[in-house]
Amino acid sequence: MTDDLLADFVRADRDQNLGTYGIHVHREGHPPVEHRFRSDDRVNLYSVAKTFTGVALGLAEAEGRLSLDDRLLDHLPELRPLAVAGFADVTLRHLTTMTSGTGHRWFAHERIDAADLLHEIVAAPLVAAAGTRFAYTGSGPYAVGRVIARVTGADLRAYLLPRLFLPLGLHNPAWHTCPLGFPFAESDLFLRTGELARFARLLLQNGAWEGRQVIPADFVNRMVTEHVDSTGWTPGDRYTHGYGLGVWLDSDGRYRMDGAYGQYAVISPAQRAAVTVTAHSERDGALLDAIHDLVLARLP
């Protein structure tokens, strides 16, 4: 259903050609409000996938399989002979927060020429010491996904199926893979607007879903509190508040999942609300502004 809350957003999408597919607003204690601009098909969430990878890391840590401060090469020692000087200091935390210092720039839409993308990642020259500089790249989340596969015996998607996807009722989601069969981790996970909204609601509820603690509550909090300075990669003012464990910090205590072409889920703990959008927008900055100014700003 659509109510007056979304009327101005719907009008702005039409007048500004924002390219929204659908918007879903969850407010604790209220029925959901949503509007469809086209059918609710599964679409590429692009970098929103990084949030799912961050959660997988937290789940694996809670199970005692790894720690965020483990070094990548300790889990994948066969890569040591290939690793550039200084890479031995790179931890899973650095890779997740994109502060590894690597000069490697890769995203899932780009061709992979190496026999193993990890070989390229560890061999790429460092441009900063680990932990000292934020630089946005899909390389780190991909590497984290490979560590999860090593320590759990299941690839990222298979690991999350019983732990996250099935509890939320997300049946058999597609997650594109590299030539070796590992999910890209940083992108190319496909879900509907309403399905992503369930994940956003899960985070808003501190990891609890229908009486079950799906994600440890302390890790949901850490996703925001354990953040880094993001001013090294700032396409706009909304990217200057910091980057956490797979999420962007936002204004007014909010945080968000953020993917190319307008895939957004903005979680607002103070308002007990989450706004989820999928789109194909060439004006994704304007779309994000519309979420804040025409929806979130109108909530109590």
Buried (B, 14 or more C-beta within 10 A) or exposed (E): EBEEBBEBBBEBBEEBEBBBBBBBBBBEEEEBBBBBBEEBEBBBBBBBBBBBBBBBBBBBBBEEBBEBEBBBBEBBEEBEEBBBEBBBBBBBBBBBBBBBBBBBEBBBEEEBEEEBBBEBBBBBEBEBEBBEBBBBBBBBBBBBBBBBBEBBEBBBBBBBBEBBBEBBEBEEBEBBBBEEEBBBBBBBBBBBBBBBBBBBBBBBBBBBBEEEEBBBEEBBEBBBEBBBBBEBBEEEEBBBBBBBBBBBBBBEEBBBBBBBBBBBBBBBBEBBBBBBBBBBBEBBBBBBBBBBEBBBEEBE
